Amino acid sequence: MNKKHLILGFGQTGVSIAKYLHKLGISFEVMESRKDLKGIQWLSDHGYKCSSKFDVDALEKISKVYVSPGIPKNNPILKQADFLNIEIETDIDIFLKLHSCTKILITGTNGKTTVTSMSHKLFSDYLDKKRVEALGNIGNPVLDNTDEGIDIALIEVSSYQLELSSSISSDIAVLLNVTQDHLDRHTSFEEYKAIKNKVFTQSKLVIKGGQSISSTEECIYFQEIFKDYDYCFDVLKEEWPLHDIENIKAAISILFAYLVLNQEVSFYDKSERESFIKDCLRILNSFQRLPHRYEILDLKDGVTFINDSKATNVASVLKALESVYDKFGEGRTILICGGDSKGQDFEELTNISEKLLKKAYIFGIHKDLIAPFLINLTDVELVEDMQEAMKKITIDAVNGDVVILSPACSSIDMYKDYEERGEDFRRLVGSI
């Protein structure tokens, strides 16, 4: 009996795997429990089957499983395939083994899409004779790019992708930060950290956030690189939030690491490194910041509105509020937060300065879990939805206040995704 391959999960990644296998003439089947997904019509048009059940008995005729990042590790098909010693691969595994380009893996709890996008801008302009692509979790599946003449692949990888990948190797591996997130999928924060650290499994050069007593040739701490050059970044403070200045430093450090790895520069001379930083900042001056990430929408009757819907964990909210405080001062911030907790502990919210918040409106399925940690810091009001919060804000907010949607939660209890939530906030701000 000729065995087939199995694609487990048929979101954007699953579709890209299917098209890749089809192009190679490899027969496969699909299992996907969700309905009405894009790509299902493509399957039927090309004569492939899709089962809506995770049927472990079907593994008798399967020789290999390709798993999408939306499938958790405890899925019964994955557990049985592992028991039967059936090979399991991700699209990331395939691309890393297949492609000969320079491969740079970028991960972290917060900022990875922004840093990947900034890095793409930097690399493309600074190395204008190289073909540079931003791939992976950023929304461009790696297997859609196997035939392309790519010189440098900047690959954003999530914890879901790292958890399921079996063969991770790269030229440069970047871990921006690790704070609690996705604990509804990963069993503990310790497990989540271990998964993030898988990015370093086989890498020629490592870049980490934070600082160390000393960097080595194999490990660069990106804040260490800039500790004597903070004055170069002072010009950014008027236009950029503090956390994005850290993202800029990370992006510049990735280009720096690439140049060092390829022995194109050393930048040991202070004037050379300063010149390099300033060249990079000139390039990033035209970078278009991504939507729903500390996006200043409008100033209405003296009230500033900021859309930070992508802030889906506690650490990202703390960073956003730090940036608000830095620019607008204390006692002017009205926070809108809430949603699905993803298993987070909200105790870190107590680190918010007591003088920072003017009021907090909390909505969503886990609003009762959040409220106790804010109630001693500010006036807290529980509301049914964002529309109710905004109606009350039109009464409460006065000239000089800052209203920020920075939820600390995922959106799936009330919205399709963080983008839909951010668009709803935009709409409500526009209607004021």
C-alpha positions in Angstrom: 0.0 0.0 0.0 1.3 3.4 -1.0 1.2 5.6 2.0 0.3 9.3 1.8 1.5 12.4 3.6 -0.9 14.2 6.0 -1.3 18.0 6.5 -2.6 18.7 9.9 -4.4 22.0 10.0 -5.4 24.1 7.0 -4.9 27.7 7.8 -2.6 29.9 5.8 0.4 27.7 6.6 -1.4 24.5 5.7 -2.4 25.9 2.4 1.2 26.8 1.6 2.3 23.3 2.5 -0.4 21.8 0.3 0.7 23.9 -2.7 4.3 23.0 -2.1 3.6 19.3 -2.0 1.3 19.5 -5.0 4.1 21.2 -7.0 6.4 18.3 -6.1 3.8 15.7 -7.0 3.5 14.3 -3.5 0.2 12.9 -2.6 -1.4 14.0 0.7 -4.6 14.3 2.7 -5.7 17.1 5.1 -7.3 17.1 8.5 -8.9 20.3 9.7 -11.7 20.7 12.3 -12.5 24.3 11.5 -15.1 25.2 8.8 -15.1 27.8 5.9 -11.4 28.2 5.7 -9.7 29.8 2.7 -8.1 27.2 0.5 -10.7 24.4 1.0 -11.9 25.1 -2.6 -8.4 24.7 -3.9 -8.2 21.3 -2.3 -11.3 20.0 -4.0 -10.4 21.6 -7.3 -7.1 19.7 -7.3 -8.6 16.3 -6.1 -7.4 16.2 -2.5 -9.4 15.1 0.5 -10.1 17.0 3.7 -11.4 15.3 6.8 -13.1 17.3 9.5 -12.1 14.8 12.2 -8.8 14.0 13.8 -9.0 10.3 13.1 -6.0 8.5 14.6 -6.8 5.3 12.7 -6.1 7.1 9.5 -2.4 7.2 10.5 -2.1 3.6 9.3 -1.8 4.9 5.7 0.3 8.0 6.6 4.1 8.1 6.2 4.7 11.7 7.2 2.8 14.5 9.0 3.2 18.2 8.2 1.8 20.2 11.1 0.5 23.8 11.1 1.3 26.1 14.0 -2.3 26.3 15.1 -2.3 22.7 16.1 -1.3 22.1 19.7 1.3 19.5 20.7 -1.3 17.5 22.6 -3.4 16.9 19.5 -4.3 13.2 19.3 -2.9 12.8 15.8 0.5 14.3 16.8 0.6 12.1 20.0 -0.2 9.0 18.0 2.2 9.9 15.2 5.0 10.3 17.7 4.1 7.0 19.3 4.2 5.3 15.9 7.5 7.0 15.0 5.9 8.8 12.0 8.1 11.8 11.0 6.6 15.1 11.9 7.7 18.3 10.2 6.8 22.0 10.0 7.1 24.3 7.0 9.9 26.1 8.9 11.8 22.7 9.2 11.5 22.2 5.4 12.6 25.7 4.5 15.6 25.8 6.8 16.9 22.5 5.3 16.0 23.4 1.7 17.1 27.0 1.2 20.7 28.0 0.9 20.1 31.7 1.7 21.3 33.4 4.9 18.6 32.5 7.4 17.8 34.9 10.3 15.2 33.7 12.9 13.5 36.3 15.0 11.3 35.6 17.9 10.2 37.1 21.3 7.0 37.6 23.2 6.6 41.2 22.0 7.9 43.2 19.1 8.9 40.4 16.7 6.7 41.5 13.8 7.8 45.1 14.2 11.5 44.2 14.4 11.2 41.8 11.4 9.6 44.6 9.4 12.2 47.2 10.5 15.0 44.7 9.7 13.5 44.2 6.2 13.6 47.9 5.6 17.2 48.2 6.9 18.6 45.2 5.1 16.9 46.1 1.8 18.2 49.7 1.8 21.6 49.1 3.3 22.3 46.0 1.2 20.6 47.1 -1.9 22.2 44.5 -4.1 20.9 41.7 -2.0 17.4 40.2 -2.2 15.9 40.3 1.2 12.5 38.8 2.2 10.5 38.9 5.5 8.9 35.5 5.9 7.1 33.3 8.4 4.7 34.4 11.2 4.7 37.9 9.7 2.1 36.7 7.2 4.3 35.4 4.3 4.6 31.5 4.6 8.1 30.3 4.0 7.1 27.6 1.5 5.6 30.2 -0.8 9.1 31.3 -1.4 11.1 28.2 -2.1 11.7 29.0 -5.7 12.7 32.6 -5.1 16.3 33.9 -5.5 16.4 35.1 -1.9 19.8 36.1 -0.5 18.6 36.8 3.1 15.5 35.5 4.8 14.3 37.3 7.9 12.0 34.7 9.4 9.6 35.6 12.2 8.9 32.5 14.3 6.3 32.2 17.0 6.3 29.9 20.1 3.7 27.8 18.3 6.1 27.3 15.3 9.1 26.7 17.6 7.2 24.2 19.7 6.4 22.0 16.8 9.7 22.3 14.8 12.1 19.5 15.0 15.1 20.8 13.1 16.0 24.4 13.8 19.2 25.8 12.3 20.1 29.4 11.3 22.9 31.8 10.6 21.6 34.3 13.2 19.0 33.6 15.9 17.3 36.5 17.7 15.4 36.4 21.0 14.0 39.9 21.8 12.4 39.2 25.1 10.4 36.6 27.0 7.4 37.4 29.2 4.3 35.4 30.1 2.0 34.7 27.1 0.1 31.8 25.5 -0.2 30.0 28.8 -3.5 28.6 27.6 -1.5 26.5 25.2 1.8 26.0 26.9 1.7 24.3 30.3 3.8 26.8 32.2 5.9 29.9 31.8 9.0 27.7 32.2 7.9 25.6 29.3 7.2 28.7 27.2 10.6 30.1 27.9 12.2 26.8 26.9 10.3 26.8 23.7 11.5 30.3 22.9 15.1 29.3 23.6 14.8 26.5 20.9 15.5 29.3 18.4 19.2 29.0 19.5 19.4 25.2 18.8 21.9 25.5 15.9 22.9 29.0 15.2 26.2 30.6 14.2 25.4 33.8 16.0 23.0 34.6 18.8 21.3 38.0 19.6 19.5 38.5 22.9 17.7 41.3 24.5 18.9 42.7 27.8 22.5 43.3 28.8 25.4 41.1 29.8 28.7 41.8 31.6 30.4 41.0 28.3 29.4 40.0 24.8 31.2 37.2 22.9 31.7 36.6 19.3 28.9 34.0 19.4 26.4 36.1 21.4 25.4 39.7 21.1 23.2 41.5 23.6 21.7 44.3 21.5 21.3 46.8 24.3 25.0 46.2 25.1 25.9 47.4 21.6 24.3 50.7 22.1 25.2 51.5 25.8 27.7 54.2 24.8 25.6 55.5 21.9 22.2 56.4 23.6 22.7 60.0 22.4 22.2 58.8 18.8 18.7 57.8 19.7 17.6 61.0 21.5 16.2 62.4 18.2 13.6 59.6 18.2 12.0 60.3 21.5 9.6 62.9 20.2 8.1 60.7 17.5 8.6 57.1 18.8 7.3 55.4 21.9 10.0 54.0 24.2 9.4 50.4 23.3 9.8 51.1 19.6 13.1 52.7 20.3 14.1 49.3 21.7 12.8 47.6 18.6 14.9 50.0 16.5 18.0 49.0 18.4 17.2 45.3 17.9 16.7 45.8 14.2 20.0 47.7 13.9 21.8 45.0 15.9 20.6 42.3 13.5 22.1 44.1 10.5 25.2 44.7 12.6 25.4 41.0 13.4 25.0 40.1 9.7 27.8 42.4 8.7 30.1 41.0 11.4 29.2 37.4 10.6 30.1 38.0 7.0 33.3 39.8 8.0 32.3 42.9 6.2 32.8 45.2 9.1 34.1 45.2 12.7 32.9 48.6 14.0 35.3 48.5 16.9 36.1 52.1 16.2 33.6 54.4 18.1 33.3 56.8 15.2 32.6 54.0 12.8 29.9 52.5 15.0 28.3 55.9 15.5 28.3 56.5 11.8 26.7 53.1 11.2 23.9 53.8 13.7 23.2 57.2 12.2 23.0 55.6 8.7 20.5 53.1 10.0 18.4 55.7 11.7 18.3 57.7 8.4 16.9 54.6 6.7 14.3 53.9 9.4 13.2 57.5 9.3 10.9 56.5 6.4 9.7 53.2 8.0 6.0 53.0 8.1 4.9 51.9 11.5 2.5 48.9 11.7 -1.1 49.4 12.5 -2.7 48.6 15.9 0.7 49.0 17.7 0.7 52.2 19.8 -1.0 53.9 16.8 -1.9 57.5 17.7 -5.2 58.0 15.9 -6.5 61.4 16.7 -6.6 64.4 18.9 -10.2 65.4 19.6 -11.1 68.3 21.9 -7.6 68.0 23.4 -8.0 64.2 24.1 -5.4 61.9 22.4 -6.6 58.4 21.3 -4.1 55.5 20.9 -4.9 52.2 19.3 -2.6 49.5 20.9 -4.9 46.5 20.2 -1.9 44.3 19.4 -0.9 44.5 23.1 -2.2 41.1 24.0 -0.2 40.4 27.1 0.6 42.2 30.3 4.2 43.0 29.5 3.2 44.8 26.3 0.7 47.0 28.2 3.3 47.9 30.8 5.6 49.0 27.9 2.8 51.0 26.3 1.9 52.8 29.5 5.6 53.6 30.2 5.6 55.3 26.8 2.4 57.2 27.6 3.9 58.4 30.9 7.1 59.4 29.2 5.3 61.6 26.6 2.2 62.8 28.4 3.0 62.7 32.2 1.0 61.3 35.1 -2.7 61.2 35.9 -4.0 61.7 32.3 -4.3 58.1 31.0 -7.6 56.3 30.6 -7.0 52.7 29.9 -9.3 50.3 28.0 -8.4 46.7 28.5 -9.7 43.2 28.8 -10.6 40.1 26.7 -9.4 36.5 26.9 -6.6 36.1 29.4 -4.7 33.2 27.6 -4.0 31.9 31.1 -1.9 34.9 32.2 -1.4 36.0 35.8 -2.3 39.7 35.9 -0.4 40.5 39.1 2.3 42.3 37.1 -0.3 45.0 36.4 0.3 46.2 40.0 3.7 47.5 38.7 1.9 50.3 37.1 2.6 53.6 38.9 -0.2 54.7 41.1 0.0 58.2 39.6 -0.2 57.1 36.0 -3.8 56.1 35.4 -6.8 58.3 35.7 -9.3 55.5 35.1 -9.5 52.0 33.7 -12.4 50.5 31.8 -12.4 46.7 31.6 -14.5 44.5 29.3 -14.4 40.9 28.0 -14.7 37.4 29.3 -12.0 37.7 31.9 -12.6 41.2 33.2 -13.2 39.9 36.7 -9.7 38.5 36.7 -8.1 41.8 35.8 -10.0 44.2 38.0 -8.5 43.2 41.4 -5.0 44.1 40.2 -6.0 47.6 39.1 -8.5 48.6 41.7 -5.9 49.8 44.2 -4.2 51.9 41.5 -7.1 53.8 39.9 -10.8 54.1 39.5 -12.0 50.9 37.7 -15.3 50.4 35.9 -16.4 47.1 34.4 -18.3 47.4 31.1 -20.0 45.1 28.6 -18.0 46.0 25.6 -15.8 48.7 24.1 -18.7 50.7 22.8 -20.0 51.2 26.3 -16.5 52.2 27.5 -16.2 54.8 24.7 -19.7 56.2 25.5 -18.6 56.8 29.1 -15.2 58.2 28.0 -16.9 60.9 25.9 -18.3 62.1 29.3 -15.2 61.5 31.5 -12.3 62.6 29.2 -11.1 66.2 29.3 -8.5 68.3 27.5 -5.0 66.7 28.1 -6.2 63.2 28.7 -4.9 60.2 26.8 -7.3 57.3 26.0 -5.4 54.1 25.1 -6.8 50.7 24.0 -4.1 48.3 25.3 -6.0 45.2 26.2 -3.4 42.8 27.8 -5.6 40.0 26.4 -6.4 38.2 23.2 -9.5 39.3 21.3 -11.1 35.9 20.5 -13.8 36.2 23.1 -15.5 39.1 21.2 -13.6 39.7 17.9 -12.1 37.6 15.1 -8.6 38.9 16.0 -6.7 41.9 17.4 -7.0 43.7 14.0 -10.8 43.6 14.1 -10.7 44.9 17.7 -8.4 47.7 16.7 -10.7 48.6 13.7 -13.7 48.7 16.1 -11.8 51.2 18.3 -10.9 53.3 15.3 -14.5 53.4 14.2 -15.7 54.4 17.7 -13.0 57.1 17.9 -14.1 58.4 14.5 -17.7 58.6 15.7 -17.0 60.8 18.7 
